[in-house]
Amino acid sequence: MTQATADLTAYMTELGKQARIASRKLTSATTQQKNKALLAIADDLQLQRQTLETENAKDLQAGKEKGLSDALLDRLALTTARIDSMIEGLRQVASLNDPIGEIFNMKYVPSGLQIGQMRVPLGVVGIIYESRPNVTADAAALCLKSGNAAVLRGGSEAFYSNQAIAKSIKIGLEQAQLPAESIQILNTTDREAVGKMITMPEYIDVIIPRGGKGLIERISNEARVPVIKHLDGICHIYIDSQADITKAFEVTMNSKTQRYGTCNTLETLLVDQEIAPDILPQLGAALIKKGVEIRACSNSLSLLDESAKKATDEDWDTEYLAPILSIKIVNGLDQAIEHINQHSSQHTDSIITENYTKARQFLQEIDSSSVMVNASTRFSDGFEYGLGAEIGISTDKFHARGPVGLEGLTSIKFIVLGDGHIRV
C-alpha cells in the first residue's frame, strides 16, 4: 500500500466514523433545529453569491481547458437562476413537513397490542455526483431535513464551486447547533475516494449516484452498500391521433429544447400515423430552427426537412443529452406502448391526447417511474413535484422510485404498544 493510499484510507475511515456519530445525534434533532440550519444555509448562500460565481468561474474555465462538452459545461454552470433555485430549494425544504417520527397505520390486533409504524432516517447517505454543483445544496437540504447524515462526493470538475457551498453549509449547521459532521463534502479529487465510499457498509447505509451511465454502472457493480440509482433518461412523448395539435407542439418543443443536458429531456418522439402529416412538418421545422438535429424513421423523412437523417436502431436506445431528437411514426397506441416499454429507461414518458380512455391505458401500461398526460417531460423533477428538491430520480423499483425527496430518504420501523402483554 502506497503512502497516498494509506492516507486516503485513513481520511475516508475517519470521515465515515464521524458521519456515523453525527447520524445518531441527528435522530434527536428537533424540526426547529433542522429548519434553522436550512434557512441559515440559504441566507449565507445569498450573501455569498459573488463568491459562488467567482469559484464557479474557476471550474468553468478549467472545464473548457479540459475540453468538457457543452452539455457538461451547461450542467456545471451556476447561473443566477440556478443560485436562486438553490436558495429557494433550501427554504422550500424547510417549509415542508418533517417526516421523521411520523406514526401511521396504528391498529389493535387480537392479542390487544397496538401495532403501527414510525418513519425513521436511513442513517448515513453517501451521494456521488458529477458536474452539477447545485446538487450539493439540494442533497444537504434533503438529507438534513430527513434526519440523515450525508457524505457528499462531487465531481472534480466542480471542486471550487462545491467547496464554496460547503462553507455555507458549515455556517448553517453551526448556527443551529448541529454536528458539523452532519454534512461532509469530500475535500479530495482523488478518484479512489469513490471506491472507498461504496465499500464502507459499516459507516454508510445507502449510496445515491448521480451522473453518467459509466459512473452509475461502476457503482452498481462494485458497491457493497445498497444503491438507489438511475442509469439514464431516455424519455418519450407519444402524440396520439386524437391529440390537440397546439398542445402537442408546445409540449414537445418544451420537452426537448428548454434544456438539452438533463435526464428528463425528451429524446424520442413517437407520432401516430394519422396525425403525423398535420404536425410533423411544422414541428420538424421549429426543431431545426432551434438547432436540433433530427434522426427519423423512413416513414417520417418524407414529412421533414431534407436535413433530417435516417435513424439507426441505436438511436432508439440513446440518451443524447444534446440537441438531437429521434422521431418515429407508429400505428396507434399499442405500438407506441410496445416501443416505449422496449426502449425506455423507465424514467419519464408522456402521451399527448384528448382521449380519456387512451390516456388511462397509457398510464396503466407504461412501466416508468413518471408517466404523464399532456405535460412536458421536463416537469419530472423533485422541485416541480413539490418535494422541495430531489436527491435524484430513481428508475429502480426498490427502495424508492421517481424523484427521491424526503420520504424517499427514510425507512420505517414497527412500534408495538402493550401493557404487560405476554404471548401464550
Order of alpha helices (4+ residues) and beta strands (2+ residues): alpha-alpha-alpha-alpha-alpha-beta-beta-beta-alpha-beta-alpha-beta-alpha-beta-alpha-beta-alpha-beta-alpha-beta-alpha-beta-beta-alpha-beta-alpha-beta-beta-beta-beta
